[in-house]
């Protein structure tokens, strides 16, 4: 679970941003100058945040220690608040293109997008 989640939702965004984000020379992959809506970003808008949420939940289920659960519980809502802030920041940076993208791609619910795609294929 850790490896798959980390690989898919953690590293694919880095690759996709570097490939299509039109980065300025010497800048980090997070400083894209163009909306990236392909690859993993066609399934979920914030894959790395999804990884953080999934790992927090997995840790609580795997370790089942009260300290881990106590520390893990606030991770999900706090991360979701950051997701909303990230969307607002992207709207400021990318404008109407990002608003249109928000209508097509779920913020964090990648399962919803996969189900939508499967239904379209039927």
N, C-alpha and C positions, 0 to 999 in steps of 0.2 A: 504494500500500500504506500509506504513512505517513498520508495524508489519510483514507482509509477507516477504518483502525484507530483513529486518533485521534478521528475523528468518532463512530464507533459505540461503541467501548469507553471512550473518554475523556470525551466530553461527554454522552452519553445518561444515564450514572449521575447526573451533576449535575442534569440536568433531572428525572429520576425521583425523586431524593431531595427536591428542592425541592417537587415536586408532591405527593408522597405520604408524605414522611418525618415530617410533623408537627414541623417545626423550631420552636424557640423564637425569638422575635423577636430579630434581631441576631446570631444564631448562624450559623456556617458550615454548608454543606450536609452535612458529615460528622457533624454532631451531631444525627442523627435520633433521635426518641423512639419511633418505631414501625418494625416490620419492614417493609421494602419488598421484595415478591416479585413485582412486576409488571414489564412492559417488559423491559429488558435483564437485570434481576435474576431473571427467570423462566428465563433461559438459562444464566447463569453467576453465581456468588455474588460474584466479585471482578473485575469487568470492567476497572477501571483498572489493577490489577496485571497482568492479561493484556496490556493495552496496553504496559506497561513491558517485559514479557518479549518480546512480538512485535517491539517497536522495537529491543531489544538484539540479537535474532537478525537482524533486517533490516539493522541497521548492520554487523554482522560479515560478512554475505553481500554487502552492497553495497560496502563500502569495502575489504574484504579486505586490511587492513593488520595486521601482527602486533600493533601496540599496541592497535588497536581490538578485535581478537580476544582478546588477553590481558585487557583490561579488561571485555570483554563476557561471557566465559565464566562468571565467578562471579555475574553478575547473575541468571541463571536460578535456581540453587539458593538464593541468598540471598533473592530475591523470593519463592520458594516457602515458605521458612521464615517470611517475613512474612505470607504467606497463612494459614498455620497459626495464627500469633499473632492475626491478625485474627479468625479463626473463634473462637478461645478468648475473645477480648475480647467478641465479639458474644454468645457463650453467657452470659457473665457479665452482660451488659447486658439481653439479651432472653429468656434462659432456654429453656424447653421449646419455645417457638414457633420459635426459631432452630434447635434440634436437629431438629425436624420439617422445617424448610426445608432443612437440610443433607442430609437423606435424599432430597429431591426434586430438588435442583439441584446440579450439579457445581461444585466449588470453582473450577476454572480451565479445564476442558476443555469449551469451548463447542461444539466439534464433536460430542462425545458427545451432548449434549442435542439438537442439530439432527438427528442420526441417529435418536435415540429418537423425536422428533416425526414424522419422515418415516415411520418404521415404523408408528407408531400410525395414520397416515392411510391406509395400505394396506388 
